[in-house]
């Protein structure tokens, strides 16, 4: 029996969309391509999510791989990438539905330290029964250890948790830890149907 809903954050609750950031701060396709590759797809992104570096350190680490003429845009993308983190349509209502129907509601997200700046604009941390951010624990999904640590921290049984994530590998990681899994494809109503089935 499902008693708890465990939600990924990016592209389940908030819209993580680097293209929005690149469109805002870059003036050419070449500039976008370079910054996309070196910033959003570079190793520092995962290092931030794992807590090995802070968000404020990312520019200094990435700039050596980016032509100097693009440094201003890179700096803006590093400092303001979270402008894209707006709520997905229906996300807030979905969270309210989950809570109103008596489920425990948790967040389990790969995210850097900036999480605590932008996420509370969506819903207060206190709204949730627990919020588990990867960078606080020096681990990342889909490593099974992060799910096991999450379950242990909150005293939850895996089989009573439905883990919702947009990435298949993260859902599989949760299932390896004994949780039930649901891959989110953009429709919160589909999660509700899964709960009601």
C-alpha positions as CSV (number, residue, x, y, z in Angstrom):
1,X,0.0,0.0,0.0
2,X,1.4,3.4,-1.0
3,X,1.6,5.8,2.0
4,X,4.2,8.2,0.7
5,X,4.9,10.1,-2.5
6,X,8.5,10.9,-3.1
7,X,9.0,13.5,-5.9
8,X,12.0,14.5,-8.0
9,X,12.1,18.3,-8.4
10,X,13.5,19.2,-11.8
11,X,11.0,18.6,-14.6
12,X,8.5,17.1,-12.2
13,X,7.8,20.1,-10.0
14,X,9.9,22.9,-11.6
15,X,10.9,23.4,-15.2
16,X,14.7,22.9,-15.5
17,X,15.2,24.3,-19.0
18,X,18.8,25.4,-19.8
19,X,17.6,26.6,-23.3
20,X,15.6,29.3,-21.6
21,X,18.7,30.6,-19.8
22,X,20.8,30.4,-23.0
23,X,18.2,32.3,-25.0
24,X,18.2,35.0,-22.3
25,X,22.0,35.6,-22.0
26,X,23.6,34.4,-25.3
27,X,23.7,36.4,-28.5
28,X,24.6,33.7,-31.0
29,X,24.0,30.1,-31.7
30,X,27.8,29.4,-31.4
31,X,27.8,31.1,-27.9
32,X,24.9,29.0,-26.8
33,X,26.5,25.8,-28.1
34,X,29.8,26.5,-26.2
35,X,28.1,27.4,-22.9
36,X,25.6,24.6,-23.2
37,X,28.4,22.1,-23.6
38,X,30.8,23.4,-21.0
39,X,28.4,24.6,-18.3
40,X,25.2,22.6,-18.5
41,X,26.7,19.4,-19.9
42,X,30.1,19.8,-18.3
43,X,31.4,17.8,-15.3
44,X,30.9,20.8,-12.9
45,X,27.1,20.4,-13.1
46,X,27.2,17.0,-11.5
47,X,29.9,18.1,-9.1
48,X,27.5,20.8,-7.9
49,X,24.6,18.4,-7.5
50,X,26.9,16.0,-5.6
51,X,28.0,18.8,-3.3
52,X,31.6,18.7,-4.3
53,X,31.5,22.4,-5.4
54,X,29.2,25.3,-4.6
55,X,27.2,27.1,-7.2
56,X,29.3,30.3,-6.7
57,X,32.4,28.4,-7.7
58,X,31.2,27.1,-11.1
59,X,32.2,30.1,-13.2
60,X,35.8,30.0,-12.2
61,X,36.0,26.3,-12.9
62,X,34.3,26.4,-16.3
63,X,35.7,29.7,-17.8
64,X,39.1,28.1,-18.8
65,X,37.2,26.0,-21.4
66,X,35.2,29.0,-22.8
67,X,36.6,31.7,-25.1
68,X,37.0,35.0,-23.2
69,X,34.6,36.8,-25.5
70,X,31.8,34.5,-24.1
71,X,32.8,35.1,-20.4
72,X,30.1,37.7,-19.8
73,X,27.3,35.4,-21.0
74,X,28.9,32.5,-19.1
75,X,28.9,34.5,-15.9
76,X,25.3,35.4,-16.4
77,X,24.3,31.8,-17.0
78,X,26.3,30.7,-14.0
79,X,24.8,33.3,-11.7
80,X,21.2,33.3,-12.9
81,X,20.6,29.8,-14.3
82,X,17.8,29.3,-11.8
83,X,15.5,31.9,-13.6
84,X,14.2,28.9,-15.5
85,X,13.0,27.1,-12.4
86,X,9.4,28.0,-12.6
87,X,6.6,25.7,-11.5
88,X,5.3,23.2,-14.1
89,X,1.6,23.6,-14.9
90,X,-0.4,21.7,-12.3
91,X,2.6,21.0,-10.0
92,X,1.4,23.0,-7.0
93,X,-2.1,21.6,-7.3
94,X,-0.7,18.1,-7.5
95,X,1.3,18.6,-4.3
96,X,-1.8,19.9,-2.6
97,X,-3.8,16.9,-3.8
98,X,-1.2,14.5,-2.4
99,X,-1.2,16.2,1.0
100,X,-5.0,16.6,1.2
101,X,-5.5,12.9,0.5
102,X,-3.3,11.9,3.5
103,X,-0.1,10.8,1.8
104,X,3.3,11.7,3.1
105,X,5.0,14.0,0.6
106,X,8.7,14.2,0.1
107,X,11.2,15.6,-2.3
108,X,14.3,13.6,-3.3
109,X,16.3,15.7,-5.8
110,X,19.7,15.9,-7.4
111,X,20.4,19.6,-6.8
112,X,23.1,22.0,-5.8
113,X,23.2,24.3,-2.9
114,X,21.2,26.9,-4.8
115,X,18.1,24.7,-4.3
116,X,17.4,26.5,-1.0
117,X,17.2,29.8,-2.8
118,X,14.7,29.0,-5.6
119,X,12.7,26.0,-4.4
120,X,11.0,27.7,-1.4
121,X,9.4,30.2,-3.9
122,X,7.5,27.2,-5.2
123,X,6.3,25.8,-1.8
124,X,7.8,26.3,1.7
125,X,10.0,23.5,2.8
126,X,7.8,23.0,5.8
127,X,4.9,22.0,3.4
128,X,6.7,18.7,2.8
129,X,7.3,15.8,5.3
130,X,10.9,15.8,4.2
131,X,13.2,17.4,1.6
132,X,16.4,15.5,0.7
133,X,18.9,17.3,-1.5
134,X,21.8,15.3,-3.0
135,X,24.4,18.0,-2.5
136,X,23.8,17.8,1.3
137,X,24.7,14.1,1.3
138,X,27.5,14.0,-1.3
139,X,25.7,11.4,-3.4
140,X,23.6,11.3,-6.6
141,X,20.7,9.5,-8.0
142,X,20.6,6.8,-9.4
143,X,23.1,5.4,-6.9
144,X,21.0,3.0,-4.8
145,X,22.7,4.5,-1.7
146,X,20.9,7.8,-2.0
147,X,17.5,6.1,-1.9
148,X,18.5,3.9,1.0
149,X,19.8,6.9,2.9
150,X,16.6,8.8,2.2
151,X,14.5,5.9,3.5
152,X,16.6,5.5,6.6
153,X,16.6,9.2,7.4
154,X,12.8,9.5,7.4
155,X,12.1,6.0,8.7
156,X,10.1,4.9,5.7
157,X,9.5,1.5,4.2
158,X,10.4,1.3,0.5
159,X,7.4,-0.6,-0.5
160,X,5.1,2.1,0.9
161,X,6.8,4.8,-1.2
162,X,6.0,5.8,-4.8
163,X,9.0,7.5,-6.3
164,X,8.2,9.9,-9.2
165,X,11.0,11.0,-11.5
166,X,11.3,12.1,-15.2
167,X,14.4,10.0,-15.7
168,X,14.1,6.3,-16.2
169,X,17.5,5.5,-14.6
170,X,16.4,7.3,-11.5
171,X,13.2,5.4,-11.3
172,X,15.1,2.1,-11.7
173,X,17.5,3.1,-8.9
174,X,14.6,3.7,-6.6
175,X,13.1,0.3,-7.5
176,X,16.5,-1.3,-6.6
177,X,16.1,0.2,-3.2
178,X,12.7,-1.4,-2.8
179,X,10.5,1.6,-3.7
180,X,7.7,1.6,-6.2
181,X,8.5,3.7,-9.2
182,X,6.7,5.9,-11.7
183,X,8.3,7.7,-14.6
184,X,6.8,11.2,-15.0
185,X,6.1,12.2,-18.6
186,X,4.6,15.6,-18.0
187,X,1.1,14.7,-16.7
188,X,0.5,14.9,-13.0
189,X,-2.9,13.4,-13.5
190,X,-1.2,10.2,-14.6
191,X,0.4,10.0,-11.2
192,X,-3.0,10.5,-9.5
193,X,-4.5,7.7,-11.7
194,X,-1.6,5.5,-10.5
195,X,-2.5,6.2,-6.9
196,X,-6.2,5.6,-7.5
197,X,-5.7,2.3,-9.3
